Amino acid sequence: MSHTFDEISQQLKRRHRKSARLKWISMGSLGLAGLFLILFFADMLSKGLPAFQQAYIQTEISYTEEAESDGRQAFDQELLPLISRTVVRVIPMELRNNPEMIGTSEAQWVLANSEVDQYLKGHRHRLSEEEQAALDERVEAGQVDLRFNSTFFGSGDSKIAENAGILSAVVGTVMTMIVTLLISFPIGVMTAVYLEEFAPDNRITQAIEININNLAAIPSILFGLLGLAIFINFFGVPRSSPLAGGMTLALMTLPVIIISTRTALRSVPDSIRHAAFGVGCSNWQVVRDHVLPLAMPGIMTGSIIGLAQAMGETAPLIIVGMVAFIPDVGASFTNAATVMPAQIFTWSGEPEQAFVEKTAGGILVLLTILISLNAFAVVLRKKFERRW
Amino acid sequence: MNSQAPVVNDQHEPAVGQPYTRNDQACHDLSIRVRDLNLWYGKNQALNDLNIDLFQKNVTALIGPSGCGKSTFLRCLNRMNDLIPSVRTEGLVEMDGRDVNAPKMDEVALRRRVGMVFQKPNPFPKSIYENVAYAPRMHDLVSRKAEQDELVEKALRSAGLWNEVKDKLQEPGTSLSGGQQQRLCIARAIAVQPDVILMDEPTSALDPISTATIEDLMDKLKEEFTIITVTHNMQQAARVADYTAFFHLGEIIEYNDTKVMFSTPAKKKTEDYISGRYG
């Protein structure tokens, strides 16, 4: 029995409606996800961008004899509550080091108090009526200004909000990542090469494979406990150090690197291996001269993504003590240090209003680095993409 | 060509080192001697008591229907089957008086003397020059750059590719056409100066014109090398091969001078296959 076109299209209408509905639902969910992303970024940008500017006040500093013992004496008493404590407390030391300055005075732009900063930015603040009046006067006279916040990018953490910066955390992150990379990349790649190119396919290697895959799914805080128990307590690696943190994160990154390397090795076609064996390459020469170079873009991409993941990790580092108050930029791999996510975590717990924008600013810096790393990985993959 | 045919499954085993012929007389010098070769993939026996003598500076074609074991047999000759974990071989494959399957035999040394060209052209994703120069350099056949250049040119000339690529040696080997890529693979194989070149259906991925070029090339190369080729194409076997072996279900049914085999096959199965009744 045959059907006319009209009969068939009658039936088809329902099917077409169904597929159209499904298409709208999936597009809707994508749109929702995109909306959340936009909201998140808008919120972070609106909160974090002000952190990149900081209030400065122009004032007369008079280096009197009294100022050598009490820095407060160098400033206009009306302005003193508006000026950052960090500016005031360095004056005596400065004078002790340069006695010839005593008796002179000079006009300078100095760092303002975080309350002034918040007031100027229109946020919640704790300035009294008189202080506000004095400040408004200076603003009109052009003696108060918002400038680029070099402190935020140029110094370490501080309990004084206007003096807190992210540099020590950035340096700590870089040093931790160097340790992580140096440990996990060679071990991970060689493990994958052995499993993929040399190991016989038997129960033992299958068991190892399953365990590596499971390792990738272990909650990261457990790696922190492992790092604490083995690296710090057993091997005596200094606590809070980039060495301890890097080794712990290396454990976490290893399965990611192993799995992505194996995938990259597997994507090298066997015809290349046969060609190499055919001209008399030894097993190692096949891997070194032919398979590894072809798999390298994939290996690099996987490793960068693994590193980026480790860079955003906080939980295991809390356990090995990297959530610490670190005002100084790290000097060595065994000194106490902190990392960006840990710094953000610390700032988010500070009660002062000024730390809200520091937290958001820190998140922006971290996100910028992570997004650039991932973009680099994508570019790498696109650039070396090969077809056989 | 001497029409005295080499024969398989001869009841009288000749002395070691003697060619395996009915008349105890060499048609040509012996290259590879195979005796009682069995091979299993896991529990499946793929090759069954093979006996064959392969002669130097000749083209020997292995023909037969799909799955008859001709490619598997070819890979026994340079131990490429070692790469497949489930494979087990028994029996003698003798080259130059040495058992190639002996534990002492280094498969790298063997593959240096027995080169291979594969079904699908598989140049390294490197430059044309590097494709040819890589293996000789690895085997320390060349020490100076000039020597290497010379060897690359010689190999490319022998493979009939020099005139087409001499101006673009630094371009990737994969940028060539299929037929050119296959000749590049041949150049790569002959650059290490092997004795034997195994070809596993070298023209099955190529167009008729490229196929004809490769066939002409095989004819020239046999002056210098022993060529053993697997082919699905009986006309090709008839055109290029001096000797032909017919495989069926893991056994060698007939092995003879190509002209004799195609004009007066000794076995019914061979005749059926050659006349296109199956396969």
Interface residues (C-beta under 8 A of the other chain):
Chain A: P200 D201 P269 S271 I272 R273 H274 A275 A276 F277 G278 V279 G280 C281 S282 Q285 D289 H290 L294 R386 W388
Chain B: N78 M80 L83 P85 V108 A109 R111 R112 G115 M116 F118 K120 N122 P123 F124 P125 Y134 A135 M138 H139 T174 C185 R188 A189 V192
